[in-house]
Amino acid sequence: MKRENILIPKPRSNFVSIQCEKCGAKTVVFSHTTRNISCSGCGEPLATSSGSKALITGKVLGVLDQ
């Protein structure tokens, strides 16, 4: 098989920009985080870890390109 025809797998995880619903502070979080992420301004939980993808409770502003 030629080198040009070999497919390179794309990662399913990425970084997400999240805005807090309470105070409006913006935070960049990894989509498959293993820790609970809280807002730096008010302490409101933004992302809760689960087995795979994090449960995001804040407003998602966008996905950052790699």
VENDAJO-V967421 format. One record per run of one state. SS is the DSSP state (H for helix, E for strand, - for the rest). FROM is the first residue (numbers start at 0). TO is the last residue. If there is no record, write none. Layout:
ss=<SS | SS>
from=<FROM | FROM>
to=<TO | TO>
//
This chain:
ss=<- | H | - | E | - | E | - | E | - | E | - | E | - | E | ->
from=<0 | 2 | 5 | 14 | 19 | 25 | 30 | 36 | 38 | 44 | 48 | 54 | 56 | 58 | 64>
to=<1 | 4 | 13 | 18 | 24 | 29 | 35 | 37 | 43 | 47 | 53 | 55 | 57 | 63 | 65>
//
